[in-house]
Amino acid sequence: LEALGGHVISIGCTETYYEGAPYASFMSVPLYRIPNPPNVALQPDITPGRCWAFKGSKGYLMIKLAHAVQIDGVSMEHLPRKLSLKNDISSAPNRFTVRGVVQQESADNHVLGEFSYSDTGSALQYFTVKKPSKIALR
C-alpha cells in the first residue's frame, strides 16, 4: 500500500514494542533501540524481524489511501512458519477488524468485516469483505 501512496496516519494508543529491536550504536557502544515504525506494515517485506511489533495483544493502525476506493477485499501477509527461527509464528496477527471512513475526522465508520489470520495457512491470506460500502472510502 505504501508504494501506491497509502500511509499510516494514526496508531491510536498502541505502543511500539522495543524489546528485541536492534540498537543504534556509536563506536560499538549501544545507545538506544531502533524499532521498526508502523509504516513497515504497509510494505511487502516478510524478512524476519521486518515488522511493526506493538505491546500487548491488541493494536490499532489507521491507513489513509492515496485515492478513494470501494474495498471488496483485504489481504494480510506474515512471515511463513518455515522461515521463522523456531517454527513459531504465534506473534502473527490473529483476529482483526477492518473499518472504512470517508474522512479521518469523522466518527462515522463502516465495518467492512472481522477476520482471522490462520497461522497454519499460507503466508499471504486474502479476506473477502462481507459488508461492502456503497460509497468510496479512503
Secondary structure, DSSP 8 states (H G I E B T S, - for coil): -GGGT-EEEE-TT--B--TT--EEEETTEEEEE----GGGGGS----TT-S--BSSS----EEE-SS-B---EEEEE---GGGSTTS--TTS--EEEEEEESSTT-S-EEEEEEEE--TTS-SEEEEE-SS--SS-B-
